[in-house]
């Protein structure tokens, strides 16, 4: 029995042409030769060639362009202010990548790698924004920048020792891009000298007064410290507490009187007549007394009150030339008066003793017409008591005294001699 034979028709495709260059594929091996002859493939028409050649060129170009496209694509990781993401980019450098992604950086921001560096596949680009911080550290204020996003991170970045410190905001607080104000008082060692004892404490107090309270030291009404209580306590500082006691004392003090002198041509030179006796005044002076830690300070005058005004003493100073000296006959008699004879001795005697030669004052110390004291009488050559001598001798001795001292021995009645 003759096996049944099948005839397989010829097949032609564009891909075949493009790949084989137009040559037909071989017919299957089991194709029957009977009943049909292998036919030569027909040559493509000129229009078909014109249509296939551009298509082949496009395919070849696309194949090469795809390789270049794949080679320029990079997978990179971009972290902006702690927010990471992975992306594909054709950027050749870091700055181009940031521009493509709309990321703007300033002078205080950090970019790693640097914006001018090239970008390769698998690179990681990190952007950290700078944040302004108005930092007051132990009383010193300054403006700083940090890329940390929390207060704790900023403290570490700035090298601020936060253990035991006072912070105006929590360490876990976030720092926005607008920044924040941060007050930090680090822990310091302060020594207090009080009541004979020395106490050293560690404190983050803002003032010496607060540190005193931390040390358990109380200031009484007048007590003080060696530095102002409102000042900032520095590390290693020693502060002395001064226990102060205040009191007052009042003293009565004299006020000296002034002397007013006027010239008198009617009085002999060298003679001064007191017309008004001076008198001291009195004032009440109040002193503040202070004791610091048991040591008394110098009293300080804080008030003066005049109790009695002083009285000015008035004195007439003679300018008249002195008379010729009176001779002493040594006999206790006679009436020679020289230059003193022309004076009004009767007027002086009337003023001093009422004109009585034996007059004695109530104290018994002065006697005679001119009220001599015994010492003066004897210095003039007299003997015994002046009130026991004759009136003429008393007058002569009085003239001799006048020549020596002028009218000053008779401060109240001396003006009668010339009046």
C-alpha positions as CSV (number, residue, x, y, z in Angstrom):
1,X,0.0,0.0,0.0
2,X,1.5,3.3,-0.9
3,X,1.5,5.8,1.9
4,X,-0.5,9.0,1.6
5,X,1.5,12.0,0.7
6,X,0.7,15.6,1.7
7,X,2.0,18.7,0.1
8,X,3.1,21.6,2.4
9,X,2.7,25.0,0.8
10,X,5.6,27.6,0.9
11,X,5.5,30.3,3.6
12,X,7.1,33.8,3.4
13,X,7.2,36.4,6.3
14,X,8.7,40.0,6.8
15,X,10.8,38.8,9.7
16,X,12.2,36.1,7.6
17,X,13.1,38.5,4.9
18,X,14.6,40.9,7.4
19,X,16.6,38.2,9.0
20,X,17.5,36.0,6.0
21,X,17.9,38.7,3.5
22,X,15.1,37.3,1.3
23,X,16.3,33.7,0.8
24,X,13.4,31.1,1.2
25,X,13.5,28.4,3.8
26,X,14.1,24.8,2.7
27,X,11.0,22.8,2.1
28,X,10.3,20.0,4.6
29,X,12.1,16.7,3.9
30,X,8.9,14.7,3.5
31,X,7.4,16.8,0.9
32,X,6.2,14.6,-2.0
33,X,7.7,15.1,-5.4
34,X,4.6,13.6,-7.0
35,X,1.9,15.6,-8.3
36,X,3.7,18.9,-7.8
37,X,7.1,20.5,-8.6
38,X,9.2,22.7,-6.3
39,X,8.7,26.3,-7.5
40,X,11.3,29.0,-7.4
41,X,10.4,31.8,-5.2
42,X,9.4,34.9,-7.0
43,X,11.7,38.0,-6.7
44,X,10.3,40.8,-4.6
45,X,8.8,43.7,-6.3
46,X,10.8,47.0,-6.3
47,X,8.1,48.7,-4.2
48,X,8.4,46.0,-1.5
49,X,12.2,46.6,-1.3
50,X,11.8,50.3,-0.9
51,X,9.4,49.6,1.9
52,X,11.5,47.0,3.8
53,X,14.9,48.7,3.8
54,X,13.9,51.8,6.0
55,X,12.1,49.5,8.4
56,X,15.3,47.5,8.8
57,X,17.3,50.6,9.5
58,X,14.8,51.8,12.1
59,X,15.0,48.4,13.9
60,X,18.8,48.6,13.9
61,X,18.8,52.2,15.3
62,X,16.3,51.4,18.0
63,X,18.4,48.5,19.1
64,X,21.5,50.7,19.5
65,X,19.6,53.6,21.2
66,X,18.0,51.3,23.7
67,X,21.5,50.3,24.9
68,X,22.5,53.9,25.3
69,X,19.3,54.8,27.2
70,X,19.8,51.9,29.6
71,X,23.4,52.9,30.2
72,X,22.5,56.5,31.3
73,X,19.7,55.5,33.7
74,X,20.9,55.5,37.4
75,X,19.2,54.2,40.5
76,X,20.1,56.5,43.4
77,X,18.9,57.1,46.9
78,X,18.1,60.7,47.9
79,X,17.6,61.6,51.6
80,X,16.2,65.1,52.2
81,X,16.2,66.2,55.9
82,X,15.9,62.6,57.1
83,X,13.3,61.5,54.5
84,X,14.9,58.9,52.2
85,X,13.6,57.7,48.8
86,X,15.0,55.7,45.9
87,X,14.6,57.0,42.3
88,X,15.9,56.7,38.8
89,X,17.6,59.6,37.1
90,X,19.6,60.6,34.1
91,X,21.3,63.4,36.0
92,X,25.1,63.4,35.5
93,X,25.9,65.3,38.8
94,X,24.6,65.9,42.3
95,X,23.6,69.5,41.5
96,X,21.6,68.4,38.5
97,X,19.8,65.8,40.5
98,X,18.8,68.3,43.2
99,X,17.6,70.7,40.5
100,X,15.5,68.0,38.8
101,X,14.0,67.1,42.2
102,X,13.3,70.8,43.1
103,X,15.6,70.7,46.2
104,X,17.1,74.1,47.0
105,X,20.0,74.4,49.4
106,X,21.4,77.4,51.2
107,X,24.7,78.5,52.8
108,X,23.9,76.7,56.1
109,X,22.7,73.4,54.5
110,X,24.8,70.3,54.1
111,X,24.9,68.2,50.9
112,X,26.9,65.0,50.6
113,X,28.4,64.3,48.2
114,X,29.1,67.9,47.3
115,X,26.9,69.5,44.7
116,X,29.7,69.6,42.1
117,X,30.4,65.9,42.3
118,X,29.5,63.4,39.5
119,X,26.6,61.0,40.1
120,X,26.9,57.2,39.6
121,X,24.5,54.4,39.8
122,X,23.9,53.3,43.4
123,X,25.0,56.6,44.9
124,X,23.3,58.0,48.0
125,X,22.8,61.8,48.2
126,X,22.0,63.3,51.6
127,X,20.6,66.8,52.2
128,X,20.4,68.3,55.7
129,X,18.8,71.7,56.2
130,X,20.4,74.2,58.5
131,X,18.3,75.5,61.4
132,X,18.9,78.8,63.3
133,X,19.1,78.5,67.1
134,X,19.2,81.6,69.4
135,X,21.3,79.9,72.1
136,X,21.8,81.4,75.5
137,X,24.5,79.3,77.2
138,X,25.3,80.2,80.8
139,X,24.1,83.7,80.3
140,X,25.9,84.3,77.0
141,X,23.6,84.7,74.0
142,X,24.6,84.0,70.4
143,X,23.0,82.8,67.2
144,X,24.2,79.4,65.9
145,X,23.2,77.0,63.0
146,X,22.6,73.3,63.3
147,X,21.5,70.6,60.9
148,X,20.1,68.5,63.8
149,X,16.3,68.1,63.9
150,X,16.0,67.8,67.6
151,X,17.2,69.8,70.6
152,X,19.2,66.7,71.8
153,X,20.9,66.4,68.5
154,X,21.7,70.1,68.4
155,X,23.3,70.0,71.8
156,X,25.5,67.1,70.8
157,X,26.4,68.8,67.5
158,X,27.3,72.1,69.3
159,X,29.3,70.2,72.0
160,X,27.1,71.5,74.9
161,X,27.2,69.3,78.0
162,X,23.6,68.7,78.9
163,X,24.0,66.3,81.9
164,X,22.5,68.1,84.9
165,X,21.8,71.2,82.8
166,X,18.6,73.3,82.8
167,X,16.9,73.5,79.4
168,X,14.2,75.9,78.5
169,X,12.7,73.3,76.1
170,X,12.6,69.5,76.2
171,X,15.6,67.6,74.8
172,X,13.2,65.6,72.6
173,X,11.6,68.8,71.1
174,X,11.8,69.1,67.3
175,X,13.6,72.1,65.7
176,X,11.7,73.5,62.7
177,X,13.4,75.1,59.8
178,X,12.5,78.4,61.3
179,X,14.6,77.5,64.3
180,X,13.9,78.2,68.0
181,X,15.3,80.0,71.1
182,X,17.1,77.7,73.6
183,X,18.3,78.7,77.1
184,X,20.8,76.3,78.6
185,X,22.4,76.6,82.1
186,X,25.0,73.9,82.6
187,X,25.7,72.4,86.0
188,X,28.4,74.3,87.9
189,X,30.3,74.0,91.2
190,X,29.8,77.1,93.4
191,X,31.3,77.5,96.9
192,X,29.6,79.6,99.7
193,X,31.3,80.9,102.8
194,X,28.6,81.5,105.4
195,X,28.5,81.5,109.2
196,X,32.0,80.2,109.4
197,X,31.4,77.3,107.2
198,X,32.3,76.4,103.6
199,X,29.7,74.7,101.4
200,X,30.3,73.6,97.8
201,X,27.3,72.6,95.7
202,X,26.6,71.8,92.0
203,X,23.8,73.8,90.6
204,X,22.3,75.1,87.3
205,X,20.7,78.1,89.0
206,X,20.4,81.3,87.0
207,X,21.4,83.7,89.8
208,X,23.6,83.7,92.9
209,X,20.4,84.2,95.0
210,X,18.9,81.0,93.5
211,X,22.1,79.1,94.1
212,X,22.0,80.2,97.8
213,X,18.6,78.7,98.1
214,X,19.9,75.5,96.6
215,X,22.6,75.5,99.2
216,X,20.0,75.9,102.0
217,X,21.4,79.3,103.0
218,X,18.9,82.0,104.1
219,X,19.6,85.8,103.9
220,X,18.1,87.9,106.6
221,X,16.8,91.5,106.1
222,X,20.2,93.2,106.1
223,X,22.4,90.4,104.9
224,X,24.3,90.6,101.6
225,X,26.7,88.7,99.4
226,X,30.2,89.5,98.1
227,X,28.8,89.5,94.5
228,X,25.3,90.8,93.4
229,X,22.6,88.4,94.1
230,X,21.2,88.8,90.6
231,X,24.6,87.9,88.9
232,X,25.2,84.6,87.2
233,X,27.1,82.1,89.3
234,X,30.2,81.0,87.5
235,X,31.8,77.5,87.7
236,X,34.4,77.4,90.5
237,X,33.2,80.8,92.0
238,X,33.4,81.4,95.7
239,X,30.7,83.7,97.2
240,X,30.9,85.1,100.8
241,X,27.7,85.7,102.7
242,X,27.9,88.8,104.9
243,X,25.8,88.8,108.0
244,X,25.0,92.5,108.7
245,X,23.7,94.2,111.8
246,X,22.7,97.9,111.7
247,X,22.1,100.3,114.5
248,X,22.2,104.0,115.2
249,X,23.7,106.3,117.8
250,X,23.0,110.0,118.6
251,X,25.7,112.4,119.9
252,X,25.6,116.0,121.2
253,X,28.4,117.9,119.7
254,X,29.5,121.6,120.3
255,X,29.5,124.1,117.5
256,X,32.4,126.6,117.9
257,X,31.6,130.3,117.8
258,X,33.2,132.8,115.5
259,X,35.1,135.9,116.6
260,X,34.4,139.2,114.9
261,X,37.0,141.9,115.3
262,X,36.7,145.6,114.5
263,X,39.3,148.3,114.8
264,X,38.8,151.1,117.4
265,X,40.9,154.3,117.1
266,X,39.9,155.3,120.7
267,X,41.5,152.2,122.2
268,X,45.3,152.0,122.6
269,X,47.2,149.6,120.4
270,X,47.6,146.1,121.8
271,X,44.3,146.4,123.6
272,X,41.3,144.3,122.8
273,X,37.9,144.9,124.3
274,X,35.3,142.2,124.2
275,X,32.0,143.8,123.5
276,X,30.1,140.5,123.3
277,X,31.3,137.2,124.7
278,X,31.0,134.3,122.3
279,X,29.1,131.2,123.1
280,X,29.3,127.7,121.6
281,X,26.3,126.2,119.9
282,X,25.2,122.6,120.0
283,X,24.1,120.1,117.5
284,X,22.7,116.6,117.6
285,X,24.5,114.2,115.2
286,X,23.1,110.7,114.2
287,X,25.5,108.0,113.2
288,X,24.8,104.7,111.5
289,X,26.7,101.8,112.9
290,X,27.2,98.6,111.0
291,X,28.7,95.2,112.0
292,X,29.6,92.8,109.2
293,X,30.3,89.2,110.3
294,X,31.0,90.5,113.8
295,X,33.4,93.3,112.7
296,X,32.4,96.9,113.4
297,X,32.8,99.3,110.6
298,X,33.6,103.1,110.9
299,X,30.5,105.0,112.0
300,X,28.8,106.9,109.2
301,X,27.1,110.3,109.8
302,X,23.6,110.2,108.4
303,X,21.9,113.2,110.1
304,X,22.6,116.6,111.8
305,X,20.2,118.7,113.9
306,X,21.2,122.1,115.3
307,X,20.0,122.4,118.8
308,X,21.5,125.8,119.7
309,X,23.1,128.3,117.3
310,X,26.5,129.6,118.4
311,X,26.9,133.3,119.4
312,X,29.6,135.3,117.6
313,X,32.1,137.0,119.9
314,X,32.7,140.7,119.1
315,X,36.0,142.3,119.9
316,X,37.3,145.9,119.4
317,X,41.0,146.1,118.6
318,X,42.7,149.4,119.6
319,X,44.7,151.4,117.1
320,X,45.4,154.5,119.2
321,X,49.2,155.0,120.0
322,X,50.1,154.1,123.6
323,X,50.8,156.9,126.2
324,X,54.1,157.6,127.9
325,X,54.6,155.0,130.7
326,X,53.8,156.1,134.2
327,X,56.8,156.2,136.6
328,X,56.6,154.2,139.8
329,X,57.9,156.2,142.8
330,X,57.9,152.9,144.9
331,X,56.3,154.7,147.8
332,X,52.7,153.8,147.2
333,X,51.7,157.5,146.9
334,X,51.6,160.4,144.5
335,X,49.4,160.9,141.6
336,X,51.7,161.1,138.6
337,X,49.9,159.7,135.6
338,X,51.9,160.6,132.6
339,X,50.0,159.9,129.3
340,X,47.2,158.2,131.3
341,X,46.4,161.3,133.3
342,X,43.9,162.7,130.8
343,X,41.6,159.7,131.0
344,X,38.3,159.6,132.9
345,X,39.4,157.5,136.0
346,X,36.5,158.7,138.0
347,X,34.1,157.4,135.5
348,X,35.9,154.0,135.5
349,X,35.8,153.9,139.3
350,X,32.1,154.7,139.4
351,X,31.4,151.9,136.9
352,X,33.6,149.3,138.6
353,X,33.0,150.0,142.3
354,X,30.5,152.8,142.6
355,X,33.5,155.1,143.5
356,X,34.2,153.3,146.8
357,X,37.9,152.6,147.5
358,X,37.1,149.7,149.9
359,X,34.6,148.0,147.7
360,X,34.8,144.2,147.4
361,X,32.8,142.1,144.9
362,X,30.5,139.3,146.1
363,X,33.1,136.6,145.3
364,X,35.7,138.3,147.5
365,X,38.3,138.1,144.7
366,X,38.2,141.7,143.5
367,X,38.5,144.9,145.5
368,X,39.1,148.6,145.5
369,X,38.1,151.4,143.2
370,X,39.1,149.5,140.1
371,X,38.4,146.0,141.3
372,X,41.9,144.6,141.2
373,X,42.5,140.9,141.9
374,X,45.3,140.4,144.4
375,X,47.6,138.8,141.9
376,X,47.4,141.8,139.5
377,X,47.7,144.3,142.4
378,X,50.9,142.8,143.6
379,X,52.3,142.5,140.0
380,X,51.9,146.3,139.9
381,X,54.0,146.8,143.1
382,X,51.1,146.9,145.5
383,X,51.1,145.2,148.9
384,X,48.4,143.8,151.0
385,X,44.9,144.0,149.5
386,X,44.0,146.7,147.0
387,X,40.8,147.7,148.9
388,X,43.0,148.5,151.9
389,X,45.3,150.9,150.0
390,X,44.6,154.7,149.7
391,X,42.5,155.8,146.8
392,X,45.5,157.7,145.2
393,X,47.7,154.6,145.3
394,X,44.9,152.6,143.7
395,X,44.5,155.2,140.9
396,X,48.3,155.3,140.3
397,X,48.4,151.5,140.1
398,X,45.4,151.5,137.7
399,X,47.2,154.0,135.4
400,X,50.2,151.8,135.4
401,X,48.1,148.8,134.4
402,X,46.4,150.8,131.7
403,X,49.8,151.6,130.2
404,X,50.7,147.9,130.1
405,X,47.4,146.5,128.9
406,X,45.1,149.2,127.9
407,X,41.5,149.0,128.9
408,X,41.3,145.2,128.5
409,X,41.4,144.6,132.3
410,X,38.0,146.3,132.4
411,X,36.1,144.7,129.5
412,X,32.7,146.2,130.4
413,X,33.6,149.5,132.0
414,X,36.9,150.3,130.1
415,X,35.0,152.5,127.6
416,X,34.3,155.0,130.4
417,X,38.0,156.0,130.3
418,X,37.5,157.7,126.9
419,X,33.8,158.4,127.1
